[in-house]
Amino acid sequence: MKLTFHGAAGEVTGSAHILTINGKNILLDCGLFQGKRKEAFEKNRNFLVDPSKIDVMVLSHAHMDHSGNVPTLVKKGFKGKIFCTEATADLCKIMLHDCARIQVHDIEFVNKKRLRQGKNPFEPLYAPEDAERAIQQLVPMPYSKPFKLFDNVEVTFHDAGHILGSAFSEIDFRENGTGAKKLMFTGDIGRRDIPILKDPVLIKDIDYLITESTYGDRRHPPAEDAKGELEKVVDTICDTKGKLIIPAFSVGRTQYIVYMLNKLFTEGRIEPVPVYVDSPLSSAATQIYSKHRECWDSGAVEFLINGKKPFTFDNMHYTESVQESMALNTMPGPMIIISASGMCEAGRILHHLRNNIDDPKNIVLIVGYMAENTLGRRIAERRREVKIFGNYVPVRAKVVEIAALSAHADEFEMLEYFDGCGASHIEHAFCVHGEKNALTNFSQSLLKAGMKNTHIPLPGQIFEF
């Protein structure tokens, strides 16, 4: 067995790892790099391995840092099947098309400037037709049902509890006449007792582990604190008659926040403030969340049985057109605007931040991880001014973070999970998808938990067993 690490090695975004068994190359995820524009631009275009040499792909979930570069992979020669869960396939169908549209739009903007400077124009990373070809290669599979990749290589998806359709990949294999071995690839690890989604499923008898480490050096407040913290923030904008601006990923955080607001309104804990989900992709993703009730936990099902729809309520509005979006900037508060992208790197959220971040009546609510070198991280760091659309804007709005709303398990939740799996059985654990401190700390924590060897791979690094 050979493992080659490409993306999310020593960093957070761009998840991509190759598992080679019996001469076959299995790609685990193919995500977009995010952060410094020029650096990400190059990384997203240049793979460390020839895509035509990859035989098959296993996709953990639909977030762009795990799935967003699949169309580039296909564009550059990958022709194999892409196995994922059924909900992930449905989400990728809308998200990859949306990402392709953004790639084309952004490059048009960049090229206008380049042409004025007498420079050669860039090509978009990929176009809608590349996204469509990638979608045609998706092979949806149910949870808990093993399927064969090749002779002596079998995969089973288990619910990871991170977003709708997210999966732990259990890969059972035999190689060169040796005994059976098991590798687990976490993708992203969700949290227990989080609304809407089921808890992460335990996988036993793991020999090799590739695990995310996003929050490997910190502890979240209890998940039950999230409702109370959200209630306080809404009460504040009701007092100031301001706007609550929430940058949120179209898949996962948006639905979670809408559900929480719905519960708070239903329980009479907050005033009926207008709520606007200003993202066509979020609206489409929410419809897919409504469709896949097999992924819901008992609380969401009970909410529905009691006559309440989790993602719609009286003062809830899903905006579609650009005109509707622009109108929000001239409307008085109090109001809540939930918009993408989650790290404030593109999309309608940029317009809402530009128009509202300089007003002390308003609040910007941070509800998820913000990668280094993103606008979201700079806002979360509470800088005095930030650059939006090329111009510096003073940050006078209050910036609040509710860590209890995170979709990623923290250090202690991950350690608890692996303890349940049987940490002492794991021969080699590879910590990926984290910043330096998180990777280093979590690697040491896994050793203390009983794992025999832990590694923090670098891009391009190869391990053979």
VOGU-3710 file (C-alpha; in Angstrom, 3 decimals, decimal comma):
1> mkltfhgaag> 0,000/0,000/0,000  1,197/3,498/-0,827  -0,189/6,864/0,263  0,650/10,061/-1,628  -0,519/13,365/-0,161  -1,396/16,240/-2,471  -3,801/18,768/-0,944  -4,786/19,657/2,641  -1,315/18,410/3,609  0,111/20,922/6,072
11> evtgsahilt> -2,853/23,207/5,316  -6,631/23,271/5,456  -8,050/23,457/1,934  -7,617/21,465/-1,290  -8,261/17,995/0,137  -6,688/15,353/-2,167  -4,836/12,134/-1,342  -3,956/9,079/-3,441  -4,163/5,553/-2,088  -2,370/2,972/-4,261
21> ingknilldc> -3,345/-0,669/-3,737  -2,362/-3,554/-6,024  -1,178/-1,043/-8,624  -4,504/0,839/-8,711  -4,654/4,569/-7,860  -7,612/5,666/-5,753  -8,062/9,435/-5,302  -9,644/10,494/-2,006  -11,317/13,886/-2,602  -10,314/16,621/-5,041
31> glfqgkrkea> -10,969/19,986/-3,419  -10,264/23,579/-4,299  -7,420/25,431/-2,628  -8,547/28,706/-1,047  -6,520/31,601/0,338  -3,881/33,730/-1,394  -5,267/34,235/-4,883  -2,099/33,728/-6,941  -0,948/30,711/-4,936  -4,380/29,065/-5,018
41> feknrnflvd> -4,655/29,852/-8,740  -1,501/27,818/-9,455  -2,287/24,945/-7,106  -5,782/24,459/-8,508  -4,433/24,220/-12,064  -1,456/21,953/-11,462  -1,847/18,455/-10,067  1,097/16,605/-8,587  0,077/13,513/-10,549  -1,261/12,987/-14,069
51> pskidvmvls> -5,085/12,820/-13,698  -5,234/10,171/-16,440  -3,229/7,856/-14,141  -5,966/7,869/-11,482  -8,246/4,835/-11,766  -11,144/5,807/-9,493  -12,182/8,484/-7,023  -13,892/8,351/-3,620  -15,507/11,631/-2,539  -16,228/12,328/1,141
61> hahmdhsgnv> -18,683/15,218/0,772  -19,779/18,172/-1,349  -17,986/21,125/0,257  -15,808/22,908/-2,291  -12,540/22,317/-0,439  -13,232/18,587/-0,924  -15,088/18,390/-4,255  -14,604/21,725/-6,032  -11,641/20,782/-8,238  -13,162/17,584/-9,657
71> ptlvkkgfkg> -14,098/19,313/-12,956  -10,441/20,339/-13,426  -9,418/16,737/-12,812  -11,868/15,583/-15,496  -10,797/18,377/-17,839  -7,182/17,185/-17,549  -7,896/13,560/-18,344  -9,521/11,675/-15,463  -12,138/9,289/-16,875  -12,914/7,031/-13,914
81> kifcteatad> -15,950/6,699/-11,667  -16,499/9,070/-8,741  -18,142/7,237/-5,847  -20,035/9,286/-3,265  -23,235/9,132/-1,225  -26,596/9,824/-2,827  -27,052/13,187/-1,072  -23,502/14,245/-1,995  -24,237/13,480/-5,655  -27,354/15,667/-5,554
91> lckimlhdca> -25,475/18,521/-3,887  -22,541/18,288/-6,315  -24,915/18,596/-9,257  -25,810/22,133/-8,186  -22,562/23,147/-6,510  -20,144/22,241/-9,303  -22,283/24,095/-11,864  -22,410/27,111/-9,550  -18,644/26,981/-9,029  -18,075/26,793/-12,800
101> riqvhdiefv> -20,270/29,872/-13,279  -18,207/31,729/-10,666  -14,929/30,634/-12,320  -16,075/32,031/-15,672  -17,418/35,260/-14,153  -14,324/35,917/-12,032  -11,903/35,314/-14,878  -13,852/37,695/-17,115  -13,407/40,392/-14,469  -9,665/39,657/-14,138
111> nkkrlrqgkn> -9,146/39,568/-17,902  -10,667/43,018/-18,435  -7,936/44,406/-16,223  -5,209/42,274/-17,822  -6,173/43,310/-21,337  -6,048/46,983/-20,340  -2,500/46,318/-19,076  -1,536/44,597/-22,342  -1,265/41,170/-20,664  -2,478/37,837/-22,036
121> pfeplyaped> -5,903/36,761/-20,727  -6,325/33,812/-18,367  -8,576/30,831/-18,995  -11,151/29,924/-16,332  -10,184/27,011/-14,118  -13,087/25,130/-15,657  -16,310/25,841/-17,487  -19,906/24,567/-17,087  -19,308/21,805/-19,649  -16,407/20,486/-17,543
131> aeraiqqlvp> -18,636/20,496/-14,477  -21,303/18,591/-16,397  -18,798/15,935/-17,493  -17,695/15,521/-13,880  -21,311/15,169/-12,751  -21,864/12,412/-15,325  -19,049/10,435/-13,683  -20,671/10,502/-10,214  -21,801/7,101/-8,923  -24,168/7,520/-5,938
141> mpyskpfklf> -24,013/4,821/-3,241  -26,065/4,383/-0,050  -24,639/4,447/3,445  -23,591/1,175/5,121  -23,622/-0,908/1,921  -20,145/-2,190/0,843  -19,227/-1,830/-2,832  -16,247/-3,126/-4,782  -13,673/-0,813/-6,358  -11,410/-3,599/-7,631
151> dnvevtfhda> -10,606/-7,178/-6,696  -9,668/-7,233/-3,006  -10,654/-3,577/-2,499  -14,049/-2,725/-0,989  -15,482/0,581/0,289  -18,304/1,339/2,712  -19,671/4,830/3,373  -20,738/5,724/6,929  -22,480/8,917/8,039  -19,881/11,487/9,181
161> ghilgsafse> -22,459/13,916/10,639  -20,728/16,961/9,095  -23,109/18,063/6,328  -25,866/16,312/4,418  -24,360/13,271/2,693  -20,935/13,556/4,335  -19,228/10,199/4,703  -16,406/8,396/6,406  -14,829/6,070/3,839  -14,036/2,616/5,214
171> idfrengtga> -11,659/0,934/2,746  -11,077/-2,795/3,292  -8,356/-4,415/1,209  -5,952/-7,305/0,756  -2,620/-6,863/-0,985  0,033/-9,331/-2,212  -1,475/-12,235/-0,361  -1,370/-10,462/3,029  -4,196/-10,417/5,546  -7,127/-8,021/5,423
181> kklmftgdig> -6,406/-4,392/6,316  -8,663/-1,386/6,850  -8,053/2,285/6,071  -10,419/5,009/7,229  -10,563/8,403/5,505  -12,600/10,834/7,581  -13,145/13,680/5,144  -14,525/16,050/7,803  -15,731/14,814/11,185  -19,073/16,109/12,415
191> rrdipilkdp> -20,253/16,581/15,993  -22,660/14,653/18,182  -26,058/16,093/19,102  -26,075/18,681/16,321  -29,532/19,566/14,922  -30,777/18,054/11,645  -28,007/15,480/11,085  -27,362/12,107/12,668  -24,310/11,517/14,860  -21,041/10,275/13,306
201> vlikdidyli> -20,946/6,474/12,954  -18,178/4,584/14,752  -15,854/2,417/12,628  -13,981/-0,381/14,383  -10,702/-2,230/13,717  -8,954/0,548/11,782  -5,341/-0,119/10,743  -4,603/3,123/8,856  -6,262/6,481/9,407  -6,330/9,746/7,423
211> testygdrrh> -8,054/12,302/9,628  -8,934/15,958/9,427  -7,463/18,170/12,166  -9,183/21,528/11,609  -9,892/22,138/15,293  -7,196/19,799/16,604  -5,904/22,394/19,078  -9,073/23,799/20,626  -12,368/23,035/22,272  -15,787/24,320/21,206
221> ppaedakgel> -18,386/25,471/23,702  -21,147/22,864/24,177  -23,405/22,598/21,122  -26,455/23,375/23,266  -24,987/26,865/23,937  -25,495/27,819/20,279  -29,217/28,603/20,584  -28,689/30,869/23,575  -25,818/32,729/21,908  -27,815/33,163/18,703
231> ekvvdticdt> -30,760/34,440/20,737  -28,545/37,141/22,325  -27,249/38,296/18,939  -30,769/38,587/17,486  -31,946/40,498/20,575  -29,071/42,963/20,096  -29,962/43,844/16,504  -33,594/44,233/17,554  -32,426/46,827/20,085  -30,135/48,671/17,655
241> kgkliipafs> -32,489/48,269/14,660  -29,457/46,960/12,823  -28,681/44,123/10,444  -27,223/40,757/11,349  -24,953/39,690/8,481  -24,063/35,980/8,529  -21,519/34,649/6,025  -22,391/30,962/5,732  -21,582/28,073/3,458  -24,502/27,359/1,143
251> vgrtqyivym> -24,457/23,736/2,267  -24,529/22,921/5,952  -24,209/26,160/7,921  -27,078/27,922/6,133  -29,544/25,103/6,812  -28,334/24,732/10,409  -28,787/28,440/11,163  -32,218/28,577/9,478  -33,312/25,567/11,542  -32,044/27,178/14,769
261> lnklftegri> -33,796/30,471/14,024  -36,975/28,548/13,240  -36,779/26,823/16,631  -36,167/30,127/18,427  -39,136/31,789/16,701  -41,369/28,744/17,336  -40,440/28,756/21,031  -41,161/32,499/21,302  -37,598/33,289/22,384  -36,920/35,943/19,703
271> epvpvyvdsp> -38,983/38,546/17,895  -40,248/37,727/14,379  -37,382/39,496/12,625  -37,315/39,122/8,816  -34,744/36,527/7,740  -33,318/36,540/4,197  -31,277/33,710/2,729  -29,596/35,608/-0,089  -27,989/32,913/-2,194  -29,592/30,982/-5,052
281> lssaatqiys> -27,229/28,086/-4,320  -28,308/28,041/-0,667  -31,944/27,918/-1,765  -31,270/24,982/-4,076  -29,209/23,199/-1,420  -31,998/23,665/1,119  -34,392/21,888/-1,242  -31,966/18,949/-1,340  -31,790/18,972/2,468  -35,603/18,759/2,493
291> khrecwdsga> -35,503/15,854/0,037  -33,036/13,636/1,904  -34,957/13,014/5,109  -33,156/9,686/5,523  -30,187/11,767/6,715  -32,168/13,664/9,370  -31,910/13,009/13,091  -34,946/12,303/15,267  -35,276/15,972/16,312  -35,705/17,223/12,744
301> veflingkkp> -38,147/14,397/11,969  -40,184/15,201/15,096  -40,258/18,887/14,133  -41,780/17,883/10,787  -44,263/15,475/12,392  -45,466/18,312/14,637  -46,423/20,306/11,559  -43,328/22,505/11,340  -41,125/22,632/8,272  -37,476/22,890/9,388
311> ftfdnmhyte> -36,352/25,301/6,669  -39,365/27,566/6,149  -41,379/29,798/8,481  -43,524/32,943/8,304  -40,755/35,572/8,275  -38,341/33,485/6,204  -37,488/34,659/2,663  -35,295/33,089/-0,012  -34,128/35,745/-2,464  -33,339/34,744/-6,019
321> svqesmalnt> -32,761/37,737/-8,272  -29,957/40,261/-8,128  -32,590/42,997/-7,776  -34,006/41,336/-4,630  -30,505/41,049/-3,228  -29,666/44,699/-3,903  -32,947/45,830/-2,336  -31,839/44,399/1,044  -29,152/47,084/1,298  -31,707/49,916/1,303
331> mpgpmiiisa> -34,200/48,235/3,646  -34,179/49,256/7,335  -33,346/46,878/10,159  -33,739/44,869/12,156  -33,200/41,996/9,765  -31,042/38,920/9,330  -29,154/38,253/6,084  -27,554/34,846/5,556  -25,403/34,780/2,439  -22,533/32,887/0,774
341> sgmceagril> -19,661/32,342/0,476  -18,839/31,114/3,961  -15,270/32,510/3,937  -16,350/35,775/2,251  -14,233/35,098/-0,832  -16,966/35,477/-3,458  -20,697/35,821/-3,933  -23,386/38,146/-2,632  -21,976/38,272/0,897  -19,290/40,662/-0,380
351> hhlrnniddp> -21,926/43,236/-1,338  -23,660/42,952/2,036  -20,372/43,354/3,883  -19,367/46,359/1,794  -22,703/48,049/2,493  -23,026/47,189/6,189  -19,674/46,489/7,848  -18,975/50,185/8,527  -22,177/50,702/10,576  -21,892/50,162/14,378
361> knivlivgym> -25,600/49,228/14,570  -24,844/46,016/12,640  -23,315/42,676/13,602  -21,232/40,302/11,486  -21,672/36,801/12,878  -18,892/34,241/12,316  -20,359/30,719/12,364  -17,656/28,534/10,785  -13,987/28,075/10,073  -12,222/30,883/8,188
371> aentlgrria> -9,053/29,793/6,374  -5,873/31,848/6,428  -5,621/34,693/3,904  -9,385/34,925/3,373  -11,550/38,002/3,940  -13,519/35,990/6,489  -10,374/35,374/8,550  -9,468/39,076/8,472  -12,950/39,992/9,718  -12,810/37,268/12,392
381> errrevkifg> -9,471/38,746/13,536  -11,360/42,020/14,069  -9,097/44,127/11,902  -9,879/47,834/11,845  -10,397/47,836/8,066  -10,658/45,221/5,330  -10,365/45,334/1,559  -13,590/44,584/-0,350  -13,753/44,916/-4,139  -10,328/46,557/-4,120
391> nyvpvrakvv> -11,188/49,283/-1,613  -10,518/49,473/2,128  -13,647/49,680/4,279  -13,573/50,478/8,028  -14,959/47,724/10,281  -17,330/49,491/12,677  -19,906/46,706/12,927  -19,603/44,390/15,910  -17,966/41,053/15,027  -19,291/38,074/17,010
401> eiaalsahad> -18,208/34,451/16,757  -20,328/31,516/17,930  -17,905/28,588/17,967  -20,694/26,286/19,169  -22,184/26,515/15,664  -19,153/24,800/14,107  -19,812/21,728/11,955  -16,336/20,323/12,697  -15,619/18,253/15,782  -13,053/19,822/18,103
411> efemleyfdg> -9,964/18,124/19,564  -11,810/16,473/22,442  -14,780/15,403/20,312  -12,434/13,802/17,778  -10,454/12,048/20,512  -13,702/10,776/22,014  -14,727/9,497/18,591  -11,452/7,639/17,969  -11,500/6,224/21,496  -14,857/4,689/20,592
421> cgashiehaf> -13,319/3,298/17,400  -10,479/1,641/19,326  -7,541/4,043/19,005  -4,935/1,500/20,176  -5,629/-0,689/17,131  -4,523/2,044/14,687  -0,984/1,455/13,355  -0,526/4,718/11,441  -2,562/7,932/11,602  -2,076/10,815/9,162
431> cvhgeknalt> -3,191/14,270/10,277  -4,311/16,500/7,405  -6,681/19,427/6,840  -5,381/21,734/9,561  -3,109/24,664/10,277  0,334/24,023/11,781  -0,581/24,325/15,468  -3,702/22,206/15,080  -1,813/19,485/13,180  1,056/19,346/15,668
441> nfsqsllkag> -1,176/19,319/18,730  -3,626/16,752/17,370  -0,853/14,454/16,189  0,521/14,381/19,745  -2,946/13,893/21,203  -3,504/10,834/18,999  -0,247/9,303/20,250  -1,338/9,872/23,835  -4,673/8,250/22,961  -2,841/5,045/22,065
451> mknthiplpg> -2,239/5,200/18,318  1,107/3,644/17,477  2,425/6,140/14,899  1,241/9,558/13,773  2,391/11,586/10,774  1,891/15,129/9,460  2,451/14,716/5,701  3,697/17,437/3,374  2,451/18,009/-0,192  3,877/15,322/-2,455
461> qifef> 5,090/13,160/0,421  4,814/9,390/-0,072  4,414/6,680/2,555  4,697/2,988/1,679  3,651/0,059/3,847
//
